[in-house]
Each structure stands twice: as structure tokens, then as C-alpha cells.
């Protein structure tokens, strides 16, 4: 094992595969406070910056008023007033090409196909396994 910049790298992992969470920001948009609280805990404990918004409108307002954009979006599909799909389409229209992972309690093929059709990088079914979710997050942030 070699040590580089306070990180220990094993010989089977390339530097390209290493992600410095402290330099990455994840925005989650979900109408459930408990979900946002859980995601905040998971991501901040892993070293990521976290932005949680309860609606598509809040997320768009944040994006309009902040120059620094998130490195990854986690968007719930079923939310009142604006579904995650619609929110993502509005994000794209703003010229933001940040990776997106959709979250849903419904794993039907219809939801997964629609997410893929509009350009989702991945899809996570709630409730999720934290380790599986973190692996998907890291994969999206590497690209």
C-alpha cells in the first residue's frame, strides 16, 4: 500500500478510482423530511457536502441563486407539484449536465424505463441498502 496526500491507496485501486468526498456536493430533492434527514446523515458522515430540498421549486430556486452547482442530483420521482422527472428536465434546460440518480418507492419497469429515457445515470429503489447506494453514488461521481 502506498500513501498519497493523506490517503492510503491499495495497489489494486487506481488513483482515478479514488474520490475525494470533501470536494463533492450532492443535492437530494425529496418531499419527506425523514428521507432528507437520513440522506444528510449518510452523506455528511461519508464526507460529502449535502444540500437537501423538499420540492422541485426549492431546488430550482437554489440553482438560480447559487453559482456552485451540485456534483450529483438525487431526485425523488413522486413529489407533489413537480415530479422528479419534470424537475430534471428543467435542470437540463438550464444547461446543467450534472449526473442524476432517481429515487422511488416504486420499482416498476415503467418508472425505470422513463428515468433511463430522460437520461438518468441510475435508479435507486426505496428503501435502499446504504452500501449499494454509496456504490452507485461513487460510480456516478467517477464519470
PASE-717466 format. One record per residue: residue number from 1; residue in one letter; z negated, x negated, y negated of N, C-alpha, C, O in turn. Coordinates in steps of 0.001 Angstrom, whole numbers, plus 500000, padded with zeros to 6 digits. Atoms other than C-alpha are relative to their C-alpha. Layout:
BEGIN
R    nr   rest     n.up   n.east   n.north    ca.up   ca.east   ca.north     c.up   c.east   c.north     o.up   o.east   o.north
R   NUM      A        Z        X         Y        Z         X          Y        Z        X         Y        Z        X         Y
...
END
This chain:
BEGIN
R    nr   rest     n.up   n.east   n.north    ca.up   ca.east   ca.north     c.up   c.east   c.north     o.up   o.east   o.north
R     1      X   500000   499156    501188   500000    500000     500000   500000   499122    498763   499365   498067    498736
R     2      X   499984   500762    501240   500728    498799     496506   499448   500867    498877   499497   502095    498942
R     3      X   500577   499283    501128   499088    499744     493254   500875   499769    498781   501249   498634    498486
R     4      X   499141   500081    501174   501146    500501     490157   499492   501008    498986   499394   502196    499295
R     5      X   500441   499111    501077   499872    501947     486857   498905   500961    500446   499003   502169    500230
R     6      X   501151   499216    499546   496590    503153     488374   500351   501033    501062   499562   501946    501305
R     7      X   499633   499122    498902   498456    504950     491166   500149   499151    501245   500684   498043    501197
R     8      X   499809   500681    498735   498324    503942     494778   501194   500644    500681   501227   501859    500877
R     9      X   498801   499518    499338   501691    504255     496479   500001   499480    501420   499834   498282    501650
R    10      X   499846   500549    498658   502037    504091     500202   501450   499577    500173   502327   500018    499429
R    11      X   498679   500599    499837   505050    502235     501497   501066   501003    500430   502255   500688    500384
R    12      X   499045   498985    499570   506670    505452     502773   500413   500927    498863   501225   501827    499073
R    13      X   499723   499122    501120   506821    507056     499324   500657   499202    498887   500116   498194    498434
R    14      X   499324   500704    501082   509307    506001     496697   499381   500391    498662   498747   501440    498549
R    15      X   500519   499695    501342   508351    505859     493015   500636   501278    499458   499998   502017    498708
R    16      X   499316   498785    500439   510915    508615     492405   499259   501251    500476   499271   502276    499794
R    17      X   500697   498849    499447   508833    510934     494603   498639   500224    499359   498003   501251    499598
R    18      X   501299   499869    500640   505723    510350     492519   500129   500834    498733   501031   500614    497924
R    19      X   500002   499167    501196   504957    512962     489889   498676   499778    499301   497613   499814    499921
R    20      X   501206   500134    500786   502504    512378     487118   499673   501372    499430   500244   501771    498415
R    21      X   500285   498649    500454   500960    515845     486749   499572   500080    498542   499851   501073    497870
R    22      X   500517   499929    501366   499343    514967     483431   501116   500063    498967   500868   500397    497808
R    23      X   498892   499935    500944   502782    514780     481858   500818   501285    500164   501822   501467    499475
R    24      X   499244   498780    499701   503944    518165     483211   499210   501247    499594   497993   501324    499763
R    25      X   500608   498742    500418   503285    521640     481848   500631   501141    500789   501853   501236    500905
R    26      X   499552   498838    499244   503511    524801     483928   499603   501257    499231   498450   501413    498827
R    27      X   500295   498701    500603   503789    528253     482358   500088   501065    501083   501105   501197    501763
R    28      X   500007   498870    499084   502789    531206     484505   499940   501283    499186   499195   501381    498211
R    29      X   500006   498700    500650   503518    534768     483454   499715   501033    501081   500509   501239    501999
R    30      X   500439   498999    499026   501638    537447     485374   499091   500975    499270   498268   500561    498454
R    31      X   500802   498996    500695   500064    540703     484231   498574   500104    500532   497758   500820    499951
R    32      X   501344   499941    499424   496977    540179     486415   499156   498811    499554   499500   497657    499811
R    33      X   500908   501057    500457   494122    538231     484845   499504   499134    501146   499399   497915    501010
R    34      X   500533   500760    498868   492789    537236     488255   501028   498988    500508   500664   497880    500903
R    35      X   498951   500930    499559   496135    535666     489195   500131   498847    499012   500204   497687    499415
R    36      X   499907   501071    501003   496388    533757     485915   498797   499066    500083   498941   497851    499948
R    37      X   501200   500829    499863   492798    532558     486358   500071   499082    501206   499708   497909    501123
R    38      X   499857   500817    498783   493483    531358     489905   501014   498884    499797   500768   497735    500163
R    39      X   498958   501010    500231   496687    529580     488879   499513   498928    499028   499792   497743    499211
R    40      X   500534   500971    500958   494942    527957     485923   499084   499003    500707   499186   497796    500485
R    41      X   500921   500878    499268   492223    526579     488200   500767   499035    500895   500507   497832    500891
R    42      X   499225   500828    499067   494709    525319     490792   500731   498885    499256   500663   497720    499649
R    43      X   499156   500979    500682   496982    523588     488295   499213   499015    499154   499549   497831    499120
R    44      X   500772   500943    500816   494389    522116     485953   499223   499031    500892   499067   497861    500542
R    45      X   500676   500908    499069   492452    520709     488914   500972   498964    500574   500565   497858    500929
R    46      X   498980   500938    499505   495715    519090     490071   500519   499086    498889   501318   498187    499149
R    47      X   499622   500879    501099   496160    517524     486623   501138   500489    499126   501573   499773    498225
R    48      X   498922   499452    500824   498863    519762     485171   499439   500692    498765   498311   501184    498779
R    49      X   500316   499140    501137   498776    521349     481734   500446   501398    500388   501464   501569    501059
R    50      X   499721   498624    499585   498739    525121     482113   500062   500926    498798   499212   500874    497910
R    51      X   499881   498946    500992   499936    527944     479908   500109   501305    500770   501012   501468    501591
R    52      X   499965   498706    499334   499178    531463     481092   500282   501107    499003   499653   501176    497947
R    53      X   499652   498858    500854   500746    534571     479572   500006   501260    500853   500395   501239    502021
R    54      X   500140   498736    499271   500166    538203     480540   501244   500879    499969   501289   501903    500651
R    55      X   498796   499174    500079   503610    539535     479663   501200   499150    499609   501072   498031    499112
R    56      X   498772   500663    500420   507193    538593     479094   500058   499851    498494   500535   498839    497981
R    57      X   499997   500061    501463   506767    539391     475416   499137   498848    499497   499529   498136    498572
R    58      X   500875   501116    500398   503853    536935     475119   500679   498663    500285   500599   497735    499479
R    59      X   499331   501252    499634   505860    534253     476907   501126   499682    499018   501260   498540    498578
R    60      X   498897   500216    500938   508892    534716     474643   499480   499624    498618   500059   498774    497942
R    61      X   500608   500334    501296   506682    534634     471554   499541   498537    499999   499760   497814    499027
R    62      X   500426   501395    499883   505164    531352     472758   501207   499064    499914   501183   498079    499175
R    63      X   498812   500863    499977   508603    529861     473444   500669   499911    498631   501200   498864    498260
R    64      X   499409   499991    501343   509836    530879     469988   499184   499187    499000   499736   498659    498035
R    65      X   500855   500639    500999   506853    529322     468215   499526   498598    500383   498770   497978    499635
R    66      X   500420   501334    499561   506391    526083     470184   501206   499162    500374   502060   499580    501154
R    67      X   498875   500883    499727   508773    523169     470257   499969   499469    501429   501007   499379    502084
R    68      X   500116   500530    498633   507423    521752     473541   500109   501154    500995   499329   502106    500960
R    69      X   499760   498975    498988   508742    523821     476418   499355   499586    501316   499215   498394    501590
R    70      X   500571   500332    498686   507135    524047     479860   501011   499261    500880   502221   499353    500676
R    71      X   499161   500703    499033   508465    521882     482678   500346   500875    501194   501244   500559    501974
R    72      X   499784   499074    498891   508293    524803     485114   499450   501365    499615   498389   501470    499001
R    73      X   500480   498632    500175   508003    528583     484926   499647   500584    501358   500383   500409    502329
R    74      X   500359   499157    498857   506160    530705     487490   499979   501421    499458   499132   501751    498629
R    75      X   499866   498667    500565   507180    534295     486833   499761   501064    501058   500433   501101    502089
R    76      X   500207   498835    499145   505760    537392     488471   501198   500921    499813   501724   501037    498707
R    77      X   498847   499109    500107   508536    539847     489229   499586   501360    499444   500199   501858    498500
R    78      X   500393   498642    500378   506708    543156     488867   498930   499992    498920   497745   499811    499199
R    79      X   500913   499907    501138   505165    543440     485413   500427   501188    499157   501611   501525    499115
R    80      X   499617   498891    500881   505024    546377     483016   500815   499491    498808   500639   498354    498370
R    81      X   499199   500235    501207   507510    546458     480111   501160   499025    500196   502233   499238    499631
R    82      X   498914   500962    499787   509573    543466     481298   499773   499295    501339   498783   498585    501521
R    83      X   500104   500688    498713   510168    542279     484850   500245   498508    499824   500828   498077    498829
R    84      X   499765   501436    500027   510203    538578     485612   501472   499640    499954   501853   498664    499308
R    85      X   498561   500256    500033   513957    538750     486221   500538   500083    498571   501272   499205    498118
R    86      X   499530   499812    501375   514586    540093     482719   499485   498885    499096   500216   498377    498245
R    87      X   500565   501093    500778   512243    537508     481228   500807   498723    500224   501141   498027    499266
R    88      X   499251   501220    499711   514111    534701     482988   501383   500033    499353   501847   499019    498832
R    89      X   498690   499887    500648   517456    535989     481724   499890   499740    498498   500783   499130    497909
R    90      X   500204   500245    501433   516052    535942     478165   499696   498528    499729   500111   497978    498709
R    91      X   500292   501432    500127   514733    532412     478681   501312   499209    500053   501525   498294    499258
R    92      X   498702   500675    499866   518209    531302     479802   500828   500190    498728   501469   499247    498262
R    93      X   499236   499725    501227   519793    532961     476745   499513   499155    498831   500260   498925    497880
R    94      X   500541   500884    501034   517518    530768     474603   500460   498557    500216   500151   497678    499411
R    95      X   499520   501348    499719   519188    527737     476174   498985   499134    500736   499153   497918    500826
R    96      X   501040   500735    499274   516092    526751     478157   500395   499971    501473   500599   501015    502092
R    97      X   499547   500160    498615   517043    525362     481564   498889   499519    500931   499153   498878    501948
R    98      X   501167   500388    499209   513552    524802     482936   500035   500672    501376   500413   501839    501477
R    99      X   500058   499376    498672   513144    525382     486695   499061   501208    500005   498099   501279    499241
R   100      X   500818   498795    499880   511701    528737     487706   499726   500309    501465   500591   500175    502331
R   101      X   500397   499478    498698   509796    529985     490712   499499   501418    499750   498641   501640    498896
R   102      X   500475   498629    500116   509360    533732     491098   498859   500241    500971   498832   499696    502075
R   103      X   501146   499591    499190   506128    535213     492442   500091   501500    500228   500443   502251    499318
R   104      X   500023   498570    499737   505880    538581     494148   499146   500301    501219   499061   499509    502158
R   105      X   500719   499507    498832   503688    540524     496495   500957   500656    500989   500547   501062    502076
R   106      X   498983   499365    499163   506917    541918     497952   501000   498937    500459   501690   498326    499643
R   107      X   499125   501037    499451   508860    539611     500257   501310   500558    500532   501974   499916    501346
R   108      X   498773   499399    499470   511774    541959     500867   501209   499140    499632   501206   498430    498625
R   109      X   498769   500760    500231   515233    540420     501100   500607   500326    498644   501202   499462    497999
R   110      X   499448   499573    501290   516239    542414     498025   499438   499147    498863   500189   498694    498000
R   111      X   500635   500792    501055   513738    540551     495828   500424   498533    500072   500739   497915    499055
R   112      X   499655   501415    499811   514509    537136     497283   501460   499746    499628   501765   498757    498961
R   113      X   498574   500158    500322   518303    537611     497015   500251   500088    498500   501027   499305    497952
R   114      X   499797   499862    501443   518102    538789     493406   499499   498753    499270   500146   498275    498338
R   115      X   500533   501217    500617   515918    535801     492480   500990   498845    500166   501251   498102    499220
R   116      X   499033   501072    499749   518416    533431     494090   501271   500212    499180   501844   499256    498658
R   117      X   498762   499690    500718   521358    535195     492442   499918   499616    498524   500907   499165    497945
R   118      X   500104   500317    501431   519998    534669     488923   499570   498557    499745   499377   498158    498596
R   119      X   500216   501431    500181   519201    531008     489564   498602   499481    500258   498268   498373    499839
R   120      X   501350   500476    499701   515628    530792     490803   500037   498748    500860   500895   498598    501729
R   121      X   500116   501219    499199   514615    527437     492208   499235   500250    501291   499421   499541    502280
R   122      X   500764   499666    498799   512215    529043     494686   499366   501362    499821   499470   501979    498761
R   123      X   500633   498687    499966   510293    532177     495585   498702   499849    500780   498700   499277    501870
R   124      X   501299   500075    499331   506603    532451     496495   499455   501415    500154   499421   502190    499199
R   125      X   500565   498687    499720   505070    535497     498146   498490   499937    499828   497822   499041    500344
R   126      X   501446   499881    500178   501583    536544     497044   499443   500893    501108   500095   501865    501490
R   127      X   500806   501191    500278   499043    535945     498393   500647   498777    500626   501332   498868    501645
R   128      X   499348   501224    499567   500113    532363     498829   498969   498985    500459   497793   499056    500105
R   129      X   500794   501143    499577   498760    529266     500503   500124   498950    498896   501237   498582    498519
R   130      X   499971   500949    501118   497789    526785     497763   500807   498746    500307   501538   498256    499447
R   131      X   499286   501231    499644   499187    523782     499629   501510   500229    500030   502280   499391    499561
R   132      X   498575   499668    499963   502535    525474     500247   500525   500148    498572   501600   499645    498245
R   133      X   499570   499820    501385   502725    526493     496590   500102   498657    499286   501085   498406    498588
R   134      X   499970   501299    500674   501867    522990     495365   501190   499163    500471   501790   498441    499676
R   135      X   498815   500730    499505   504583    521513     497598   501275   500510    499340   502162   499721    499014
R   136      X   498829   499428    500667   507127    523904     496070   500037   499584    498524   501103   499299    497978
R   137      X   500095   500415    501401   505907    523043     492568   500477   498548    499853   501299   498237    498991
R   138      X   499626   501420    500063   506231    519300     493207   501491   499807    500248   502131   498986    499591
R   139      X   498571   500103    499699   509698    519749     494691   500829   500396    498774   501789   499708    498426
R   140      X   499261   499556    501198   510904    521681     491621   499877   498987    498859   500841   498754    498130
R   141      X   500219   500944    501106   509408    519137     489221   500680   498662    500238   500913   497919    499285
R   142      X   499319   501257    499687   511090    516218     491009   501467   500043    499626   502063   499012    499316
R   143      X   498545   499874    500252   514586    517555     490412   500325   499952    498539   501494   500044    498164
END
